[in-house]
Amino acid sequence: MSTDVIAEHRNTNIYEVVMYNTEVRKYVEFDEKHPRYDDGWADSRYIELPALNIRSVIKKIRARYPRKRGFKITAITQIPEFTYDKREKF
């Protein structure tokens, strides 16, 4: 494993991306099926992914869900890391 990959894992944050598909919404409005995507894409979907920063999140999401195919990002939120004191009893 290269040092760049190790550094990326150490500095990685988890982000939640909220998105939907504008094309699918139009099809669903007229009670039709989109030829490529299921009707679930008419509603917001929540996708979690690791990335170094928001710019990397957008790059990763756009590679898989391109704007030209109707995918619209409505929110990107960094998920706070869960940490606790190991001495504390639950």
Buried (B, 14 or more C-beta within 10 A) or exposed (E): EEEEEEEBEEEBBBBBBBBBBEBBBEBBEEEEEBEEBEBEBBEEBEBEBBBEEBEBBBEBBEEEBEEEEBBBBEEBBEEEEEEEEEEEEE
